[in-house]
Amino acid sequence: MVTEHDMSREEFLHSYQHSKQLAESLKNDQKWVYYLIAGSFGLIIILNYLFPNIYWLEKRPVYNFKFGLIGLFLTFFGIIILLNVLCIFKGSLLNWIILIVLSIALLYFGLPLLIGLS
C-alpha cells in the first residue's frame, strides 16, 4: 500500500546530507583505483620516453588497427570484470569462479590482439 507523504524541509535537508556523505565515502573508498590508473599511464609515458627503441619482442610487430581495437575492447572488459569480482561482487562461489574464468579468457584473447601479436 502506497501512501503520499510530503517531506518537510528538515527531512529533505537530512536526506540530502546523508546522500552527500554516502557519495563522499564511496569516492574515498575507491580512490586507490584512480591512483592506480593514473600511475600506470604515468609509468608508460616515462618508460616510453626513457627507452623509445626497446621492445620486448625481437622485432617491432606490424600493428593492425582492426585487431588492436578488438583487443582493446576484450582487454577492457576483462579488466573491468576482474576488478568488479575482486572489489564489488558479493555472490556465490560458483558465480565468482565463472566470472574469474570469463575475465581470464577475455584477457587471454585480448592482450595479444592489443599488442599486435595476431
PyMOL commands that set and color helices and strands:
alter all, ss='L'
color gray80, all
select helices_A, chain A and resi 9-29+31-50+65-87+93-115
alter helices_A, ss='H'
color red, helices_A
deselect
rebuild
show_as cartoon
